[in-house]
Amino acid sequence: MTDLKINESQGIGAYRSYNQTVDLKNRGVSSPKKKDEVQISSEAKELAGAQGLAGSERADKIQSLKTEVASGAYFVDSGKIAEKLLPYLK
């Protein structure tokens, strides 16, 4: 049979923290609330703008591909696919 040791220091710390919070609330003192703040660099803003322009071009390309696939006019060059896969098969 083994002895069971109980470490109460963690439980007491949590209890004390809880009591301090309750005491502050009872006295009408609120803890200071921190506000989240985000700063976006000018480079990040520029990059986001460039991606927005590229995104509209991409959306046009995707719509064009969807139209081709739906109409049956989309052609897949199997030779190009095999060419791109070949390095992974060696």
N, CA, C and O atoms as a CHARMM CRD file, in Angstrom:
* protein
*
  360
    1    1 MET  N      0.84600  -1.16300   0.00000 PROA 1      0.00000
    2    1 MET  CA     0.00000   0.00000   0.00000 PROA 1      0.00000
    3    1 MET  C      0.89900   1.23600   0.00000 PROA 1      0.00000
    4    1 MET  O      1.88100   1.29400   0.74000 PROA 1      0.00000
    5    2 THR  N      0.55800   2.22800  -0.83600 PROA 2      0.00000
    6    2 THR  CA     1.37300   3.43800  -0.90900 PROA 2      0.00000
    7    2 THR  C      0.69100   4.56600  -0.15500 PROA 2      0.00000
    8    2 THR  O     -0.53300   4.61500  -0.03200 PROA 2      0.00000
    9    3 ASP  N      1.52800   5.47500   0.34900 PROA 3      0.00000
   10    3 ASP  CA     0.99200   6.63300   1.05300 PROA 3      0.00000
   11    3 ASP  C      0.56000   7.68300   0.03100 PROA 3      0.00000
   12    3 ASP  O      1.24400   7.91400  -0.96600 PROA 3      0.00000
   13    4 LEU  N     -0.53500   8.28600   0.28200 PROA 4      0.00000
   14    4 LEU  CA    -1.06400   9.32700  -0.58200 PROA 4      0.00000
   15    4 LEU  C     -0.74300  10.67600   0.04000 PROA 4      0.00000
   16    4 LEU  O     -1.16200  10.96800   1.16000 PROA 4      0.00000
   17    5 LYS  N      0.00800  11.50100  -0.69800 PROA 5      0.00000
   18    5 LYS  CA     0.35700  12.82100  -0.19600 PROA 5      0.00000
   19    5 LYS  C     -0.48800  13.84800  -0.94000 PROA 5      0.00000
   20    5 LYS  O     -0.65100  13.77800  -2.15800 PROA 5      0.00000
   21    6 ILE  N     -1.00100  14.76800  -0.21000 PROA 6      0.00000
   22    6 ILE  CA    -1.82700  15.81400  -0.79500 PROA 6      0.00000
   23    6 ILE  C     -1.10300  17.14200  -0.62700 PROA 6      0.00000
   24    6 ILE  O     -0.73300  17.52800   0.48200 PROA 6      0.00000
   25    7 ASN  N     -0.91100  17.82000  -1.72400 PROA 7      0.00000
   26    7 ASN  CA    -0.25900  19.12500  -1.70400 PROA 7      0.00000
   27    7 ASN  C     -1.36300  20.16700  -1.72700 PROA 7      0.00000
   28    7 ASN  O     -2.01600  20.36200  -2.75200 PROA 7      0.00000
   29    8 GLU  N     -1.57100  20.83100  -0.61500 PROA 8      0.00000
   30    8 GLU  CA    -2.67200  21.77000  -0.50400 PROA 8      0.00000
   31    8 GLU  C     -2.30500  23.19100  -0.91500 PROA 8      0.00000
   32    8 GLU  O     -3.17600  24.05800  -0.97200 PROA 8      0.00000
   33    9 SER  N     -1.05100  23.43800  -1.19800 PROA 9      0.00000
   34    9 SER  CA    -0.63600  24.80900  -1.48400 PROA 9      0.00000
   35    9 SER  C     -1.32400  25.36900  -2.72400 PROA 9      0.00000
   36    9 SER  O     -1.65100  26.55600  -2.75600 PROA 9      0.00000
   37   10 GLN  N     -1.54700  24.56000  -3.72500 PROA 10     0.00000
   38   10 GLN  CA    -2.20900  25.04400  -4.93500 PROA 10     0.00000
   39   10 GLN  C     -3.67600  25.35400  -4.65800 PROA 10     0.00000
   40   10 GLN  O     -4.20000  26.35300  -5.15300 PROA 10     0.00000
   41   11 GLY  N     -4.32900  24.53100  -3.89200 PROA 11     0.00000
   42   11 GLY  CA    -5.72800  24.76100  -3.55600 PROA 11     0.00000
   43   11 GLY  C     -5.90400  26.00700  -2.71500 PROA 11     0.00000
   44   11 GLY  O     -6.86400  26.75500  -2.90200 PROA 11     0.00000
   45   12 ILE  N     -4.99200  26.23300  -1.79800 PROA 12     0.00000
   46   12 ILE  CA    -5.07200  27.40700  -0.93600 PROA 12     0.00000
   47   12 ILE  C     -4.86000  28.67200  -1.75800 PROA 12     0.00000
   48   12 ILE  O     -5.54500  29.67200  -1.54100 PROA 12     0.00000
   49   13 GLY  N     -3.92200  28.64100  -2.69700 PROA 13     0.00000
   50   13 GLY  CA    -3.66100  29.79600  -3.55400 PROA 13     0.00000
   51   13 GLY  C     -4.88900  30.16700  -4.37100 PROA 13     0.00000
   52   13 GLY  O     -5.22200  31.34500  -4.49400 PROA 13     0.00000
   53   14 ALA  N     -5.54900  29.18700  -4.91900 PROA 14     0.00000
   54   14 ALA  CA    -6.76000  29.44600  -5.70000 PROA 14     0.00000
   55   14 ALA  C     -7.85400  30.00200  -4.79600 PROA 14     0.00000
   56   14 ALA  O     -8.59100  30.90400  -5.19500 PROA 14     0.00000
   57   15 TYR  N     -7.96100  29.47000  -3.58100 PROA 15     0.00000
   58   15 TYR  CA    -8.97200  29.94100  -2.63000 PROA 15     0.00000
   59   15 TYR  C     -8.70900  31.39100  -2.24600 PROA 15     0.00000
   60   15 TYR  O     -9.63700  32.19600  -2.17000 PROA 15     0.00000
   61   16 ARG  N     -7.44600  31.72200  -2.00400 PROA 16     0.00000
   62   16 ARG  CA    -7.09600  33.10200  -1.64500 PROA 16     0.00000
   63   16 ARG  C     -7.40900  34.05500  -2.80200 PROA 16     0.00000
   64   16 ARG  O     -7.95300  35.13800  -2.58900 PROA 16     0.00000
   65   17 SER  N     -7.07000  33.65500  -3.99500 PROA 17     0.00000
   66   17 SER  CA    -7.34900  34.48200  -5.17000 PROA 17     0.00000
   67   17 SER  C     -8.84500  34.72100  -5.32000 PROA 17     0.00000
   68   17 SER  O     -9.28400  35.83200  -5.61700 PROA 17     0.00000
   69   18 TYR  N     -9.60900  33.67700  -5.11400 PROA 18     0.00000
   70   18 TYR  CA   -11.06800  33.79100  -5.18800 PROA 18     0.00000
   71   18 TYR  C    -11.58400  34.74900  -4.11300 PROA 18     0.00000
   72   18 TYR  O    -12.41500  35.61200  -4.39700 PROA 18     0.00000
   73   19 ASN  N    -11.10200  34.60200  -2.90000 PROA 19     0.00000
   74   19 ASN  CA   -11.54100  35.47300  -1.80700 PROA 19     0.00000
   75   19 ASN  C    -11.17900  36.93500  -2.07300 PROA 19     0.00000
   76   19 ASN  O    -11.97100  37.82800  -1.77300 PROA 19     0.00000
   77   20 GLN  N    -10.00000  37.18900  -2.63000 PROA 20     0.00000
   78   20 GLN  CA    -9.61300  38.56200  -2.93800 PROA 20     0.00000
   79   20 GLN  C    -10.55000  39.16500  -3.98000 PROA 20     0.00000
   80   20 GLN  O    -10.93300  40.33100  -3.88000 PROA 20     0.00000
   81   21 THR  N    -10.91000  38.38100  -4.96000 PROA 21     0.00000
   82   21 THR  CA   -11.83000  38.85600  -6.00000 PROA 21     0.00000
   83   21 THR  C    -13.19700  39.15100  -5.40900 PROA 21     0.00000
   84   21 THR  O    -13.80400  40.17300  -5.73000 PROA 21     0.00000
   85   22 VAL  N    -13.68500  38.27000  -4.55200 PROA 22     0.00000
   86   22 VAL  CA   -14.98100  38.47500  -3.91600 PROA 22     0.00000
   87   22 VAL  C    -14.94500  39.71200  -3.03800 PROA 22     0.00000
   88   22 VAL  O    -15.89200  40.49900  -3.04500 PROA 22     0.00000
   89   23 ASP  N    -13.85900  39.90100  -2.27600 PROA 23     0.00000
   90   23 ASP  CA   -13.72300  41.07900  -1.41500 PROA 23     0.00000
   91   23 ASP  C    -13.75200  42.36700  -2.23700 PROA 23     0.00000
   92   23 ASP  O    -14.41400  43.33100  -1.85300 PROA 23     0.00000
   93   24 LEU  N    -13.04200  42.39100  -3.35800 PROA 24     0.00000
   94   24 LEU  CA   -13.03000  43.57500  -4.20600 PROA 24     0.00000
   95   24 LEU  C    -14.42500  43.87700  -4.75300 PROA 24     0.00000
   96   24 LEU  O    -14.84700  45.03300  -4.79300 PROA 24     0.00000
   97   25 LYS  N    -15.12700  42.84300  -5.16700 PROA 25     0.00000
   98   25 LYS  CA   -16.47300  43.03700  -5.70200 PROA 25     0.00000
   99   25 LYS  C    -17.42200  43.53200  -4.61600 PROA 25     0.00000
  100   25 LYS  O    -18.27300  44.38400  -4.87000 PROA 25     0.00000
  101   26 ASN  N    -17.27500  42.99600  -3.40500 PROA 26     0.00000
  102   26 ASN  CA   -18.13700  43.41800  -2.30000 PROA 26     0.00000
  103   26 ASN  C    -17.89700  44.87200  -1.92100 PROA 26     0.00000
  104   26 ASN  O    -18.81500  45.56000  -1.47700 PROA 26     0.00000
  105   27 ARG  N    -16.66400  45.34200  -2.09600 PROA 27     0.00000
  106   27 ARG  CA   -16.33900  46.73000  -1.78000 PROA 27     0.00000
  107   27 ARG  C    -16.66500  47.66400  -2.94000 PROA 27     0.00000
  108   27 ARG  O    -16.51700  48.88000  -2.81600 PROA 27     0.00000
  109   28 GLY  N    -17.10100  47.11200  -4.05400 PROA 28     0.00000
  110   28 GLY  CA   -17.44400  47.92600  -5.21500 PROA 28     0.00000
  111   28 GLY  C    -16.24900  48.33200  -6.04300 PROA 28     0.00000
  112   28 GLY  O    -16.34600  49.23700  -6.87300 PROA 28     0.00000
  113   29 VAL  N    -15.12200  47.67600  -5.83100 PROA 29     0.00000
  114   29 VAL  CA   -13.91900  47.98300  -6.59100 PROA 29     0.00000
  115   29 VAL  C    -13.84300  46.99200  -7.74000 PROA 29     0.00000
  116   29 VAL  O    -13.85100  45.77800  -7.53600 PROA 29     0.00000
  117   30 SER  N    -13.76800  47.52500  -8.93900 PROA 30     0.00000
  118   30 SER  CA   -13.65300  46.62200 -10.08600 PROA 30     0.00000
  119   30 SER  C    -12.19200  46.54900 -10.51000 PROA 30     0.00000
  120   30 SER  O    -11.44500  47.52100 -10.39400 PROA 30     0.00000
  121   31 SER  N    -11.81300  45.41300 -10.98700 PROA 31     0.00000
  122   31 SER  CA   -10.44100  45.24900 -11.44700 PROA 31     0.00000
  123   31 SER  C    -10.29900  45.97400 -12.78200 PROA 31     0.00000
  124   31 SER  O    -11.22900  45.98800 -13.58900 PROA 31     0.00000
  125   32 PRO  N     -9.14400  46.56900 -13.01100 PROA 32     0.00000
  126   32 PRO  CA    -8.96000  47.30000 -14.27000 PROA 32     0.00000
  127   32 PRO  C     -9.03500  46.34100 -15.44900 PROA 32     0.00000
  128   32 PRO  O     -8.40800  45.28100 -15.45100 PROA 32     0.00000
  129   33 LYS  N     -9.80500  46.73000 -16.43900 PROA 33     0.00000
  130   33 LYS  CA    -9.95500  45.87300 -17.61600 PROA 33     0.00000
  131   33 LYS  C     -8.99000  46.34300 -18.69100 PROA 33     0.00000
  132   33 LYS  O     -8.90500  47.53000 -19.00400 PROA 33     0.00000
  133   34 LYS  N     -8.28100  45.40300 -19.23400 PROA 34     0.00000
  134   34 LYS  CA    -7.33700  45.71000 -20.29600 PROA 34     0.00000
  135   34 LYS  C     -8.06500  45.61300 -21.62500 PROA 34     0.00000
  136   34 LYS  O     -8.89300  44.72700 -21.83300 PROA 34     0.00000
  137   35 LYS  N     -7.74900  46.52400 -22.50700 PROA 35     0.00000
  138   35 LYS  CA    -8.32900  46.49600 -23.83400 PROA 35     0.00000
  139   35 LYS  C     -7.31200  45.90100 -24.79200 PROA 35     0.00000
  140   35 LYS  O     -6.11700  46.18600 -24.71000 PROA 35     0.00000
  141   36 ASP  N     -7.80200  45.07700 -25.69400 PROA 36     0.00000
  142   36 ASP  CA    -6.93500  44.52900 -26.72200 PROA 36     0.00000
  143   36 ASP  C     -6.62200  45.60900 -27.73700 PROA 36     0.00000
  144   36 ASP  O     -7.46300  46.45100 -28.05000 PROA 36     0.00000
  145   37 GLU  N     -5.41900  45.57500 -28.24000 PROA 37     0.00000
  146   37 GLU  CA    -5.00900  46.56500 -29.21300 PROA 37     0.00000
  147   37 GLU  C     -4.19400  45.88500 -30.30000 PROA 37     0.00000
  148   37 GLU  O     -3.33100  45.05300 -30.02300 PROA 37     0.00000
  149   38 VAL  N     -4.48200  46.25400 -31.54300 PROA 38     0.00000
  150   38 VAL  CA    -3.76900  45.69900 -32.68000 PROA 38     0.00000
  151   38 VAL  C     -3.20600  46.84300 -33.49800 PROA 38     0.00000
  152   38 VAL  O     -3.89600  47.82700 -33.76500 PROA 38     0.00000
  153   39 GLN  N     -1.96500  46.71100 -33.89100 PROA 39     0.00000
  154   39 GLN  CA    -1.35400  47.70400 -34.76200 PROA 39     0.00000
  155   39 GLN  C     -0.93300  47.01200 -36.04800 PROA 39     0.00000
  156   39 GLN  O     -0.22300  46.00700 -36.02200 PROA 39     0.00000
  157   40 ILE  N     -1.37300  47.55500 -37.16500 PROA 40     0.00000
  158   40 ILE  CA    -1.05300  46.98200 -38.46700 PROA 40     0.00000
  159   40 ILE  C     -0.07700  47.92100 -39.16300 PROA 40     0.00000
  160   40 ILE  O     -0.34600  49.11100 -39.32800 PROA 40     0.00000
  161   41 SER  N      1.05000  47.37000 -39.56400 PROA 41     0.00000
  162   41 SER  CA     2.08700  48.19000 -40.19900 PROA 41     0.00000
  163   41 SER  C      1.63800  48.63000 -41.58400 PROA 41     0.00000
  164   41 SER  O      0.73600  48.03900 -42.17700 PROA 41     0.00000
  165   42 SER  N      2.27500  49.66300 -42.08300 PROA 42     0.00000
  166   42 SER  CA     1.94000  50.16700 -43.42300 PROA 42     0.00000
  167   42 SER  C      2.27500  49.11900 -44.48800 PROA 42     0.00000
  168   42 SER  O      1.58600  49.01800 -45.50300 PROA 42     0.00000
  169   43 GLU  N      3.34000  48.33900 -44.25000 PROA 43     0.00000
  170   43 GLU  CA     3.70500  47.27500 -45.19300 PROA 43     0.00000
  171   43 GLU  C      2.61500  46.21600 -45.25300 PROA 43     0.00000
  172   43 GLU  O      2.29100  45.71400 -46.32900 PROA 43     0.00000
  173   44 ALA  N      2.04700  45.87500 -44.09500 PROA 44     0.00000
  174   44 ALA  CA     0.98300  44.87800 -44.05800 PROA 44     0.00000
  175   44 ALA  C     -0.26600  45.38900 -44.76600 PROA 44     0.00000
  176   44 ALA  O     -0.95000  44.63700 -45.46000 PROA 44     0.00000
  177   45 LYS  N     -0.55600  46.67900 -44.58200 PROA 45     0.00000
  178   45 LYS  CA    -1.71000  47.26800 -45.26700 PROA 45     0.00000
  179   45 LYS  C     -1.50800  47.25500 -46.77300 PROA 45     0.00000
  180   45 LYS  O     -2.43600  46.97700 -47.53300 PROA 45     0.00000
  181   46 GLU  N     -0.28600  47.55800 -47.19900 PROA 46     0.00000
  182   46 GLU  CA     0.02400  47.55000 -48.63000 PROA 46     0.00000
  183   46 GLU  C     -0.10900  46.14300 -49.19900 PROA 46     0.00000
  184   46 GLU  O     -0.66400  45.95400 -50.28200 PROA 46     0.00000
  185   47 LEU  N      0.39900  45.16200 -48.46800 PROA 47     0.00000
  186   47 LEU  CA     0.31200  43.77200 -48.90400 PROA 47     0.00000
  187   47 LEU  C     -1.13600  43.31800 -48.99100 PROA 47     0.00000
  188   47 LEU  O     -1.51600  42.62600 -49.93600 PROA 47     0.00000
  189   48 ALA  N     -1.94400  43.70300 -48.01400 PROA 48     0.00000
  190   48 ALA  CA    -3.36300  43.32900 -48.02400 PROA 48     0.00000
  191   48 ALA  C     -4.06600  43.94200 -49.23100 PROA 48     0.00000
  192   48 ALA  O     -4.92000  43.30100 -49.84200 PROA 48     0.00000
  193   49 GLY  N     -3.71300  45.17500 -49.57600 PROA 49     0.00000
  194   49 GLY  CA    -4.30200  45.81600 -50.74800 PROA 49     0.00000
  195   49 GLY  C     -3.91100  45.10200 -52.03000 PROA 49     0.00000
  196   49 GLY  O     -4.73700  44.92900 -52.92600 PROA 49     0.00000
  197   50 ALA  N     -2.64600  44.68500 -52.12200 PROA 50     0.00000
  198   50 ALA  CA    -2.17500  43.97600 -53.30900 PROA 50     0.00000
  199   50 ALA  C     -2.86300  42.62000 -53.42800 PROA 50     0.00000
  200   50 ALA  O     -3.19300  42.18500 -54.53100 PROA 50     0.00000
  201   51 GLN  N     -3.07700  41.96000 -52.31300 PROA 51     0.00000
  202   51 GLN  CA    -3.75700  40.67100 -52.34100 PROA 51     0.00000
  203   51 GLN  C     -5.20900  40.83300 -52.75300 PROA 51     0.00000
  204   51 GLN  O     -5.77600  39.95000 -53.39600 PROA 51     0.00000
  205   52 GLY  N     -5.80900  41.94400 -52.39100 PROA 52     0.00000
  206   52 GLY  CA    -7.19200  42.19700 -52.77600 PROA 52     0.00000
  207   52 GLY  C     -7.32500  42.30900 -54.28200 PROA 52     0.00000
  208   52 GLY  O     -8.28100  41.79900 -54.86500 PROA 52     0.00000
  209   53 LEU  N     -6.36500  42.97900 -54.91700 PROA 53     0.00000
  210   53 LEU  CA    -6.38300  43.09400 -56.37500 PROA 53     0.00000
  211   53 LEU  C     -6.16600  41.73300 -57.02200 PROA 53     0.00000
  212   53 LEU  O     -6.86000  41.37300 -57.97300 PROA 53     0.00000
  213   54 ALA  N     -5.20800  40.98200 -56.50800 PROA 54     0.00000
  214   54 ALA  CA    -4.93800  39.65500 -57.04400 PROA 54     0.00000
  215   54 ALA  C     -6.12200  38.73000 -56.79700 PROA 54     0.00000
  216   54 ALA  O     -6.38700  37.83000 -57.59400 PROA 54     0.00000
  217   55 GLY  N     -6.83200  38.94900 -55.69800 PROA 55     0.00000
  218   55 GLY  CA    -7.98600  38.11700 -55.36700 PROA 55     0.00000
  219   55 GLY  C     -9.09200  38.27500 -56.38100 PROA 55     0.00000
  220   55 GLY  O     -9.77400  37.30000 -56.69700 PROA 55     0.00000
  221   56 SER  N     -9.29500  39.48200 -56.90600 PROA 56     0.00000
  222   56 SER  CA   -10.34700  39.67400 -57.90400 PROA 56     0.00000
  223   56 SER  C     -9.96800  38.99400 -59.21700 PROA 56     0.00000
  224   56 SER  O    -10.82700  38.43900 -59.90200 PROA 56     0.00000
  225   57 GLU  N     -8.68000  39.03800 -59.56800 PROA 57     0.00000
  226   57 GLU  CA    -8.21200  38.32500 -60.76200 PROA 57     0.00000
  227   57 GLU  C     -8.39200  36.82400 -60.58600 PROA 57     0.00000
  228   57 GLU  O     -8.79200  36.11700 -61.51100 PROA 57     0.00000
  229   58 ARG  N     -8.09200  36.35700 -59.38800 PROA 58     0.00000
  230   58 ARG  CA    -8.22800  34.92900 -59.09700 PROA 58     0.00000
  231   58 ARG  C     -9.68600  34.50300 -59.17200 PROA 58     0.00000
  232   58 ARG  O    -10.00300  33.44100 -59.70800 PROA 58     0.00000
  233   59 ALA  N    -10.57300  35.33500 -58.63200 PROA 59     0.00000
  234   59 ALA  CA   -12.00300  35.01300 -58.67200 PROA 59     0.00000
  235   59 ALA  C    -12.48900  34.93600 -60.11600 PROA 59     0.00000
  236   59 ALA  O    -13.29800  34.07300 -60.45600 PROA 59     0.00000
  237   60 ASP  N    -11.99600  35.83700 -60.96600 PROA 60     0.00000
  238   60 ASP  CA   -12.36500  35.79900 -62.38600 PROA 60     0.00000
  239   60 ASP  C    -11.87600  34.51200 -63.03800 PROA 60     0.00000
  240   60 ASP  O    -12.59600  33.89300 -63.82100 PROA 60     0.00000
  241   61 LYS  N    -10.64900  34.11300 -62.71400 PROA 61     0.00000
  242   61 LYS  CA   -10.06900  32.88600 -63.28200 PROA 61     0.00000
  243   61 LYS  C    -10.86300  31.65600 -62.82100 PROA 61     0.00000
  244   61 LYS  O    -11.13400  30.75300 -63.61200 PROA 61     0.00000
  245   62 ILE  N    -11.22800  31.63200 -61.54400 PROA 62     0.00000
  246   62 ILE  CA   -12.00100  30.50200 -61.00500 PROA 62     0.00000
  247   62 ILE  C    -13.35700  30.42400 -61.67600 PROA 62     0.00000
  248   62 ILE  O    -13.80800  29.33800 -62.03900 PROA 62     0.00000
  249   63 GLN  N    -14.01100  31.55800 -61.84600 PROA 63     0.00000
  250   63 GLN  CA   -15.31600  31.56500 -62.49900 PROA 63     0.00000
  251   63 GLN  C    -15.19800  31.07800 -63.94300 PROA 63     0.00000
  252   63 GLN  O    -16.05400  30.33600 -64.42500 PROA 63     0.00000
  253   64 SER  N    -14.13700  31.49800 -64.62900 PROA 64     0.00000
  254   64 SER  CA   -13.90300  31.05800 -66.00400 PROA 64     0.00000
  255   64 SER  C    -13.72100  29.53900 -66.06700 PROA 64     0.00000
  256   64 SER  O    -14.27100  28.87200 -66.94300 PROA 64     0.00000
  257   65 LEU  N    -12.93600  29.00200 -65.11900 PROA 65     0.00000
  258   65 LEU  CA   -12.72000  27.55000 -65.07800 PROA 65     0.00000
  259   65 LEU  C    -14.01700  26.80000 -64.78400 PROA 65     0.00000
  260   65 LEU  O    -14.27900  25.75700 -65.38300 PROA 65     0.00000
  261   66 LYS  N    -14.82900  27.32500 -63.86800 PROA 66     0.00000
  262   66 LYS  CA   -16.10900  26.68800 -63.55800 PROA 66     0.00000
  263   66 LYS  C    -17.00300  26.63200 -64.78200 PROA 66     0.00000
  264   66 LYS  O    -17.67100  25.63000 -65.03400 PROA 66     0.00000
  265   67 THR  N    -17.00800  27.72300 -65.54100 PROA 67     0.00000
  266   67 THR  CA   -17.82800  27.77500 -66.75500 PROA 67     0.00000
  267   67 THR  C    -17.34900  26.75100 -67.77800 PROA 67     0.00000
  268   67 THR  O    -18.15700  26.05800 -68.39500 PROA 67     0.00000
  269   68 GLU  N    -16.02500  26.65800 -67.95500 PROA 68     0.00000
  270   68 GLU  CA   -15.46300  25.69200 -68.90300 PROA 68     0.00000
  271   68 GLU  C    -15.77000  24.25700 -68.48200 PROA 68     0.00000
  272   68 GLU  O    -16.13100  23.43300 -69.32200 PROA 68     0.00000
  273   69 VAL  N    -15.63200  23.95100 -67.20000 PROA 69     0.00000
  274   69 VAL  CA   -15.90000  22.59400 -66.71100 PROA 69     0.00000
  275   69 VAL  C    -17.37500  22.26000 -66.89900 PROA 69     0.00000
  276   69 VAL  O    -17.70500  21.15700 -67.33600 PROA 69     0.00000
  277   70 ALA  N    -18.26800  23.19600 -66.57600 PROA 70     0.00000
  278   70 ALA  CA   -19.70700  22.95700 -66.69900 PROA 70     0.00000
  279   70 ALA  C    -20.11400  22.73000 -68.15400 PROA 70     0.00000
  280   70 ALA  O    -21.00500  21.92800 -68.43400 PROA 70     0.00000
  281   71 SER  N    -19.46400  23.43300 -69.07300 PROA 71     0.00000
  282   71 SER  CA   -19.83100  23.29100 -70.48700 PROA 71     0.00000
  283   71 SER  C    -19.11700  22.13300 -71.16900 PROA 71     0.00000
  284   71 SER  O    -19.44900  21.77100 -72.29700 PROA 71     0.00000
  285   72 GLY  N    -18.13600  21.55400 -70.48400 PROA 72     0.00000
  286   72 GLY  CA   -17.39200  20.43100 -71.06000 PROA 72     0.00000
  287   72 GLY  C    -16.24200  20.89400 -71.94800 PROA 72     0.00000
  288   72 GLY  O    -15.65000  20.07400 -72.64900 PROA 72     0.00000
  289   73 ALA  N    -15.91400  22.16800 -71.94000 PROA 73     0.00000
  290   73 ALA  CA   -14.85700  22.70600 -72.78500 PROA 73     0.00000
  291   73 ALA  C    -13.49600  22.72000 -72.08800 PROA 73     0.00000
  292   73 ALA  O    -12.50300  23.11100 -72.70100 PROA 73     0.00000
  293   74 TYR  N    -13.42800  22.30100 -70.82300 PROA 74     0.00000
  294   74 TYR  CA   -12.16800  22.32100 -70.08800 PROA 74     0.00000
  295   74 TYR  C    -11.31800  21.14500 -70.53200 PROA 74     0.00000
  296   74 TYR  O    -11.77900  20.00300 -70.52400 PROA 74     0.00000
  297   75 PHE  N    -10.06500  21.42000 -70.92200 PROA 75     0.00000
  298   75 PHE  CA    -9.15800  20.39000 -71.40700 PROA 75     0.00000
  299   75 PHE  C     -7.97500  20.26600 -70.45400 PROA 75     0.00000
  300   75 PHE  O     -7.35900  21.26400 -70.08100 PROA 75     0.00000
  301   76 VAL  N     -7.66500  19.04300 -70.06800 PROA 76     0.00000
  302   76 VAL  CA    -6.53200  18.76500 -69.19300 PROA 76     0.00000
  303   76 VAL  C     -5.44400  18.12600 -70.03800 PROA 76     0.00000
  304   76 VAL  O     -5.65800  17.08500 -70.65800 PROA 76     0.00000
  305   77 ASP  N     -4.26400  18.76200 -70.05800 PROA 77     0.00000
  306   77 ASP  CA    -3.13400  18.22200 -70.81000 PROA 77     0.00000
  307   77 ASP  C     -2.43200  17.18800 -69.93300 PROA 77     0.00000
  308   77 ASP  O     -1.68500  17.54200 -69.02100 PROA 77     0.00000
  309   78 SER  N     -2.67600  15.92400 -70.21300 PROA 78     0.00000
  310   78 SER  CA    -2.11900  14.84700 -69.39000 PROA 78     0.00000
  311   78 SER  C     -0.59400  14.81200 -69.46300 PROA 78     0.00000
  312   78 SER  O      0.05900  14.38400 -68.51100 PROA 78     0.00000
  313   79 GLY  N     -0.02900  15.25100 -70.56600 PROA 79     0.00000
  314   79 GLY  CA     1.43000  15.28800 -70.70000 PROA 79     0.00000
  315   79 GLY  C      2.06200  16.25500 -69.70800 PROA 79     0.00000
  316   79 GLY  O      3.10800  15.95900 -69.13100 PROA 79     0.00000
  317   80 LYS  N      1.42400  17.42500 -69.50500 PROA 80     0.00000
  318   80 LYS  CA     1.95000  18.40100 -68.54300 PROA 80     0.00000
  319   80 LYS  C      1.82500  17.88100 -67.11300 PROA 80     0.00000
  320   80 LYS  O      2.71000  18.10300 -66.28600 PROA 80     0.00000
  321   81 ILE  N      0.73200  17.19600 -66.83000 PROA 81     0.00000
  322   81 ILE  CA     0.54600  16.62500 -65.49200 PROA 81     0.00000
  323   81 ILE  C      1.61300  15.57200 -65.22400 PROA 81     0.00000
  324   81 ILE  O      2.22100  15.55700 -64.15400 PROA 81     0.00000
  325   82 ALA  N      1.84100  14.69200 -66.19600 PROA 82     0.00000
  326   82 ALA  CA     2.85800  13.63900 -66.04400 PROA 82     0.00000
  327   82 ALA  C      4.23600  14.26000 -65.87000 PROA 82     0.00000
  328   82 ALA  O      5.04500  13.76800 -65.08300 PROA 82     0.00000
  329   83 GLU  N      4.50600  15.33200 -66.59700 PROA 83     0.00000
  330   83 GLU  CA     5.78600  16.02100 -66.49800 PROA 83     0.00000
  331   83 GLU  C      6.03500  16.56600 -65.09300 PROA 83     0.00000
  332   83 GLU  O      7.14500  16.48300 -64.56700 PROA 83     0.00000
  333   84 LYS  N      4.98200  17.12400 -64.49800 PROA 84     0.00000
  334   84 LYS  CA     5.11000  17.68700 -63.14400 PROA 84     0.00000
  335   84 LYS  C      5.21100  16.59900 -62.08000 PROA 84     0.00000
  336   84 LYS  O      5.84600  16.81400 -61.04700 PROA 84     0.00000
  337   85 LEU  N      4.60000  15.43800 -62.30600 PROA 85     0.00000
  338   85 LEU  CA     4.64200  14.34100 -61.33900 PROA 85     0.00000
  339   85 LEU  C      5.91700  13.51600 -61.41500 PROA 85     0.00000
  340   85 LEU  O      6.31500  12.89300 -60.43100 PROA 85     0.00000
  341   86 LEU  N      6.55000  13.50900 -62.56000 PROA 86     0.00000
  342   86 LEU  CA     7.72300  12.67200 -62.77800 PROA 86     0.00000
  343   86 LEU  C      8.82900  12.84500 -61.73300 PROA 86     0.00000
  344   86 LEU  O      9.37000  11.83400 -61.28500 PROA 86     0.00000
  345   87 PRO  N      9.19700  14.05500 -61.31700 PROA 87     0.00000
  346   87 PRO  CA    10.25800  14.18500 -60.30600 PROA 87     0.00000
  347   87 PRO  C      9.91700  13.51500 -58.96800 PROA 87     0.00000
  348   87 PRO  O     10.81800  13.10300 -58.23800 PROA 87     0.00000
  349   88 TYR  N      8.64800  13.40700 -58.64900 PROA 88     0.00000
  350   88 TYR  CA     8.25000  12.78400 -57.38100 PROA 88     0.00000
  351   88 TYR  C      8.27100  11.25700 -57.45700 PROA 88     0.00000
  352   88 TYR  O      8.27200  10.58600 -56.42500 PROA 88     0.00000
  353   89 LEU  N      8.28700  10.71300 -58.65600 PROA 89     0.00000
  354   89 LEU  CA     8.23700   9.25400 -58.82000 PROA 89     0.00000
  355   89 LEU  C      9.61800   8.63100 -58.97000 PROA 89     0.00000
  356   89 LEU  O      9.74600   7.40600 -58.95400 PROA 89     0.00000
  357   90 LYS  N     10.63300   9.43900 -59.11400 PROA 90     0.00000
  358   90 LYS  CA    11.99400   8.91100 -59.28300 PROA 90     0.00000
  359   90 LYS  C     12.61100   8.53900 -57.98500 PROA 90     0.00000
  360   90 LYS  O     13.75200   8.07900 -57.95300 PROA 90     0.00000
